[in-house]
Amino acid sequence: PGSCSCSSLAAVESGARPRGRRGEPRAMVQAMKGVLLKGDIPLKEFVLSLNESRIPSEKFVIADLDERTLLIQPQAKAFLEEKLQGFVEENQYQPPLRSSGHSAGNRK
């Protein structure tokens, strides 16, 4: 059934400007702090649809890393945990309840 895991991803930043072989400045690599969100494909698609439904300033997906992993903004973690819990509960298979005292073998 739909499962996901969130783990903090620490960003590493350096104040030193990288230099090429000839001493010229190289492009800076931008580091961002985020949370890795791993889950099955339907769960990831649900998160992407939530992200797309928001206005640009409220979008929370930083990067789509692979078919099961997203990097999201840390402040979106609590919001997503709540939404994902509802998604999993709605989409988890529940076998039909069996009524007590009746079984398929006791038919006349």
LUMVEXZA-696315 format. One record per residue: residue number from 0; x, y, z of N, C-alpha, C, O in turn. Coordinates in nm, 2 decimals. Layout:
LUMVEXZA-696315
> NUM,X,Y,Z,X,Y,Z,X,Y,Z,X,Y,Z $
...
***
This chain:
LUMVEXZA-696315
> 0,0.08,-0.12,0.00,0.00,0.00,0.00,0.09,0.12,0.00,0.21,0.12,0.03 $
> 1,0.03,0.24,-0.03,0.10,0.36,-0.05,0.19,0.39,0.08,0.13,0.40,0.19 $
> 2,0.31,0.41,0.06,0.40,0.44,0.17,0.49,0.55,0.13,0.53,0.56,0.01 $
> 3,0.54,0.63,0.22,0.63,0.73,0.19,0.72,0.75,0.31,0.69,0.71,0.42 $
> 4,0.84,0.81,0.28,0.93,0.85,0.39,0.98,0.98,0.36,1.01,1.02,0.25 $
> 5,0.99,1.06,0.47,1.05,1.19,0.46,1.18,1.19,0.54,1.18,1.15,0.65 $
> 6,1.29,1.25,0.48,1.41,1.26,0.56,1.47,1.39,0.53,1.47,1.44,0.42 $
> 7,1.53,1.45,0.63,1.59,1.58,0.62,1.72,1.56,0.53,1.79,1.47,0.55 $
> 8,1.74,1.66,0.45,1.86,1.66,0.37,1.93,1.79,0.40,1.88,1.90,0.38 $
> 9,2.05,1.78,0.45,2.13,1.90,0.49,2.20,1.96,0.37,2.25,1.89,0.29 $
> 10,2.19,2.09,0.37,2.26,2.16,0.26,2.40,2.20,0.30,2.41,2.25,0.42 $
> 11,2.49,2.19,0.22,2.63,2.23,0.25,2.66,2.35,0.16,2.65,2.34,0.04 $
> 12,2.70,2.46,0.22,2.73,2.58,0.15,2.88,2.62,0.18,2.92,2.60,0.29 $
> 13,2.94,2.68,0.08,3.08,2.72,0.10,3.09,2.87,0.06,3.03,2.91,-0.04 $
> 14,3.16,2.95,0.14,3.18,3.09,0.10,3.29,3.11,0.00,3.30,3.22,-0.05 $
> 15,3.38,3.01,-0.02,3.49,3.02,-0.11,3.44,3.01,-0.25,3.36,2.92,-0.29 $
> 16,3.49,3.09,-0.34,3.46,3.08,-0.48,3.55,2.98,-0.55,3.67,2.98,-0.54 $
> 17,3.49,2.88,-0.62,3.57,2.78,-0.68,3.64,2.84,-0.80,3.59,2.93,-0.86 $
> 18,3.76,2.79,-0.82,3.85,2.84,-0.93,3.88,2.73,-1.03,3.89,2.62,-0.99 $
> 19,3.89,2.76,-1.16,3.92,2.67,-1.26,4.07,2.65,-1.26,4.14,2.70,-1.17 $
> 20,4.12,2.57,-1.35,4.27,2.54,-1.36,4.35,2.66,-1.38,4.46,2.67,-1.33 $
> 21,4.30,2.76,-1.45,4.37,2.88,-1.48,4.35,2.99,-1.38,4.39,3.10,-1.40 $
> 22,4.27,2.96,-1.28,4.25,3.06,-1.18,4.12,3.15,-1.20,4.09,3.23,-1.12 $
> 23,4.05,3.13,-1.31,3.93,3.20,-1.34,3.82,3.15,-1.25,3.81,3.03,-1.22 $
> 24,3.73,3.24,-1.21,3.61,3.20,-1.13,3.52,3.10,-1.20,3.50,3.12,-1.32 $
> 25,3.47,3.00,-1.14,3.38,2.91,-1.20,3.24,2.94,-1.14,3.22,3.01,-1.05 $
> 26,3.14,2.88,-1.21,3.00,2.91,-1.17,2.98,2.84,-1.03,3.03,2.74,-1.00 $
> 27,2.91,2.92,-0.95,2.88,2.86,-0.81,2.77,2.76,-0.82,2.68,2.77,-0.90 $
> 28,2.78,2.66,-0.74,2.68,2.56,-0.73,2.59,2.61,-0.61,2.63,2.64,-0.51 $
> 29,2.46,2.61,-0.64,2.36,2.66,-0.54,2.32,2.54,-0.46,2.27,2.44,-0.51 $
> 30,2.33,2.55,-0.33,2.28,2.45,-0.24,2.15,2.49,-0.18,2.14,2.61,-0.14 $
> 31,2.06,2.40,-0.17,1.93,2.43,-0.10,1.90,2.32,0.00,1.93,2.21,-0.01 $
> 32,1.84,2.37,0.11,1.80,2.28,0.21,1.66,2.23,0.18,1.57,2.30,0.13 $
> 33,1.64,2.10,0.19,1.51,2.04,0.15,1.49,1.91,0.23,1.57,1.87,0.31 $
> 34,1.38,1.85,0.19,1.34,1.72,0.25,1.32,1.62,0.14,1.25,1.65,0.04 $
> 35,1.38,1.50,0.15,1.36,1.40,0.05,1.22,1.33,0.07,1.20,1.29,0.19 $
> 36,1.14,1.32,-0.03,1.01,1.25,-0.01,1.02,1.13,-0.11,1.03,1.15,-0.23 $
> 37,1.01,1.01,-0.05,1.02,0.89,-0.13,0.89,0.81,-0.11,0.84,0.80,0.00 $
> 38,0.83,0.76,-0.22,0.71,0.69,-0.21,0.69,0.61,-0.34,0.77,0.61,-0.43 $
> 39,0.57,0.55,-0.35,0.54,0.48,-0.47,0.50,0.58,-0.58,0.48,0.70,-0.55 $
> 40,0.48,0.54,-0.70,0.46,0.63,-0.81,0.32,0.70,-0.80,0.32,0.82,-0.82 $
> 41,0.21,0.64,-0.76,0.09,0.71,-0.75,0.09,0.82,-0.64,0.04,0.93,-0.66 $
> 42,0.16,0.79,-0.53,0.18,0.89,-0.42,0.26,1.01,-0.47,0.23,1.12,-0.44 $
> 43,0.37,0.98,-0.55,0.45,1.09,-0.60,0.36,1.18,-0.70,0.37,1.30,-0.70 $
> 44,0.28,1.11,-0.78,0.20,1.19,-0.88,0.10,1.27,-0.80,0.06,1.38,-0.85 $
> 45,0.05,1.22,-0.69,-0.05,1.30,-0.61,0.02,1.42,-0.55,-0.04,1.53,-0.56 $
> 46,0.14,1.41,-0.51,0.22,1.52,-0.45,0.24,1.63,-0.57,0.23,1.75,-0.54 $
> 47,0.28,1.58,-0.68,0.31,1.67,-0.79,0.18,1.74,-0.83,0.18,1.86,-0.87 $
> 48,0.06,1.68,-0.83,-0.06,1.74,-0.86,-0.10,1.85,-0.76,-0.15,1.95,-0.79 $
> 49,-0.07,1.82,-0.63,-0.09,1.92,-0.53,0.00,2.04,-0.55,-0.05,2.16,-0.54 $
> 50,0.12,2.02,-0.59,0.22,2.12,-0.61,0.17,2.21,-0.73,0.17,2.33,-0.73 $
> 51,0.12,2.15,-0.84,0.08,2.22,-0.96,-0.05,2.30,-0.94,-0.07,2.40,-1.01 $
> 52,-0.13,2.26,-0.84,-0.25,2.33,-0.81,-0.23,2.46,-0.73,-0.33,2.54,-0.71 $
> 53,-0.11,2.48,-0.69,-0.08,2.60,-0.61,-0.03,2.71,-0.69,0.02,2.69,-0.80 $
> 54,-0.04,2.84,-0.64,0.01,2.95,-0.72,0.17,2.94,-0.71,0.22,2.88,-0.62 $
> 55,0.24,3.00,-0.81,0.38,2.99,-0.81,0.46,3.02,-0.68,0.55,2.95,-0.65 $
> 56,0.42,3.12,-0.61,0.49,3.15,-0.49,0.46,3.05,-0.37,0.54,3.05,-0.27 $
> 57,0.37,2.96,-0.39,0.34,2.86,-0.28,0.38,2.72,-0.32,0.35,2.62,-0.25 $
> 58,0.44,2.70,-0.44,0.48,2.57,-0.48,0.60,2.52,-0.39,0.68,2.60,-0.35 $
> 59,0.60,2.39,-0.36,0.69,2.34,-0.27,0.79,2.23,-0.32,0.88,2.19,-0.25 $
> 60,0.77,2.19,-0.44,0.86,2.09,-0.50,0.98,2.16,-0.55,0.97,2.25,-0.64 $
> 61,1.10,2.13,-0.50,1.23,2.19,-0.55,1.28,2.11,-0.67,1.32,2.17,-0.77 $
> 62,1.28,1.98,-0.66,1.33,1.90,-0.77,1.26,1.76,-0.78,1.22,1.70,-0.67 $
> 63,1.23,1.71,-0.90,1.18,1.58,-0.92,1.31,1.49,-0.95,1.36,1.50,-1.06 $
> 64,1.35,1.41,-0.86,1.48,1.34,-0.87,1.47,1.21,-0.95,1.57,1.19,-1.02 $
> 65,1.37,1.13,-0.93,1.35,1.01,-1.00,1.21,0.97,-1.00,1.13,1.04,-0.95 $
> 66,1.18,0.85,-1.04,1.04,0.81,-1.05,0.97,0.79,-0.92,0.85,0.79,-0.91 $
> 67,1.04,0.79,-0.81,0.99,0.77,-0.67,1.03,0.88,-0.57,0.99,0.87,-0.46 $
> 68,1.11,0.98,-0.61,1.17,1.07,-0.52,1.16,1.21,-0.56,1.18,1.25,-0.67 $
> 69,1.11,1.30,-0.46,1.11,1.44,-0.48,1.19,1.51,-0.37,1.20,1.45,-0.26 $
> 70,1.24,1.62,-0.40,1.30,1.71,-0.30,1.20,1.83,-0.28,1.17,1.90,-0.38 $
> 71,1.15,1.84,-0.16,1.05,1.94,-0.13,1.11,2.04,-0.03,1.20,2.02,0.05 $
> 72,1.04,2.16,-0.02,1.08,2.26,0.08,1.05,2.21,0.22,0.94,2.15,0.24 $
> 73,1.14,2.24,0.32,1.11,2.19,0.45,0.98,2.23,0.51,0.92,2.16,0.59 $
> 74,0.94,2.36,0.49,0.82,2.41,0.55,0.69,2.34,0.49,0.58,2.36,0.55 $
> 75,0.70,2.26,0.39,0.58,2.19,0.33,0.57,2.05,0.39,0.47,1.98,0.37 $
> 76,0.66,2.01,0.48,0.66,1.87,0.53,0.53,1.84,0.61,0.47,1.74,0.58 $
> 77,0.49,1.93,0.70,0.38,1.90,0.78,0.25,1.90,0.70,0.16,1.81,0.72 $
> 78,0.24,1.99,0.61,0.12,2.00,0.52,0.11,1.87,0.44,0.00,1.81,0.42 $
> 79,0.22,1.82,0.38,0.22,1.70,0.30,0.19,1.58,0.38,0.12,1.49,0.33 $
> 80,0.25,1.57,0.50,0.22,1.45,0.59,0.07,1.44,0.61,0.02,1.33,0.60 $
> 81,0.00,1.55,0.63,-0.14,1.55,0.65,-0.22,1.50,0.52,-0.31,1.42,0.53 $
> 82,-0.18,1.56,0.41,-0.25,1.53,0.28,-0.22,1.39,0.24,-0.31,1.32,0.19 $
> 83,-0.09,1.34,0.27,-0.06,1.21,0.23,-0.13,1.10,0.31,-0.16,0.99,0.26 $
> 84,-0.15,1.13,0.44,-0.22,1.04,0.53,-0.36,1.02,0.47,-0.41,0.90,0.47 $
> 85,-0.43,1.13,0.43,-0.56,1.11,0.37,-0.56,1.04,0.24,-0.65,0.96,0.22 $
> 86,-0.46,1.06,0.16,-0.45,0.99,0.03,-0.43,0.84,0.05,-0.50,0.76,-0.02 $
> 87,-0.35,0.81,0.15,-0.32,0.66,0.17,-0.45,0.60,0.23,-0.48,0.49,0.19 $
> 88,-0.52,0.66,0.32,-0.64,0.61,0.38,-0.74,0.59,0.27,-0.82,0.49,0.27 $
> 89,-0.76,0.68,0.18,-0.86,0.67,0.07,-0.83,0.56,-0.03,-0.92,0.50,-0.09 $
> 90,-0.70,0.54,-0.05,-0.66,0.45,-0.16,-0.60,0.32,-0.12,-0.56,0.24,-0.20 $
> 91,-0.61,0.29,0.01,-0.56,0.16,0.06,-0.67,0.05,0.05,-0.79,0.08,0.08 $
> 92,-0.64,-0.06,0.00,-0.74,-0.17,-0.02,-0.79,-0.22,0.12,-0.71,-0.25,0.21 $
> 93,-0.92,-0.23,0.14,-0.98,-0.28,0.26,-1.06,-0.40,0.21,-1.16,-0.39,0.14 $
> 94,-1.02,-0.52,0.26,-1.10,-0.64,0.22,-1.25,-0.63,0.28,-1.26,-0.57,0.38 $
> 95,-1.34,-0.68,0.21,-1.48,-0.68,0.26,-1.49,-0.74,0.39,-1.43,-0.84,0.42 $
> 96,-1.58,-0.69,0.48,-1.60,-0.75,0.61,-1.69,-0.88,0.59,-1.78,-0.88,0.52 $
> 97,-1.65,-0.98,0.67,-1.73,-1.10,0.67,-1.83,-1.10,0.78,-1.79,-1.06,0.90 $
> 98,-1.95,-1.13,0.76,-2.05,-1.14,0.87,-2.03,-1.27,0.95,-2.00,-1.37,0.89 $
> 99,-2.04,-1.26,1.08,-2.01,-1.38,1.16,-2.13,-1.48,1.15,-2.24,-1.44,1.13 $
> 100,-2.09,-1.60,1.16,-2.19,-1.71,1.16,-2.23,-1.76,1.02,-2.30,-1.86,1.00 $
> 101,-2.19,-1.69,0.91,-2.22,-1.73,0.78,-2.09,-1.76,0.70,-1.99,-1.68,0.71 $
> 102,-2.08,-1.87,0.64,-1.97,-1.90,0.55,-2.02,-1.96,0.42,-2.13,-2.01,0.41 $
> 103,-1.94,-1.96,0.32,-1.97,-2.01,0.19,-2.01,-2.16,0.19,-2.09,-2.21,0.11 $
> 104,-1.94,-2.23,0.29,-1.96,-2.38,0.29,-2.09,-2.42,0.36,-2.13,-2.53,0.36 $
> 105,-2.16,-2.33,0.43,-2.29,-2.36,0.50,-2.41,-2.33,0.42,-2.52,-2.32,0.48 $
> 106,-2.41,-2.32,0.29,-2.53,-2.29,0.21,-2.61,-2.42,0.19,-2.55,-2.53,0.19 $
> 107,-2.74,-2.41,0.19,-2.82,-2.53,0.16,-2.88,-2.53,0.03,-2.96,-2.62,-0.01 $
***
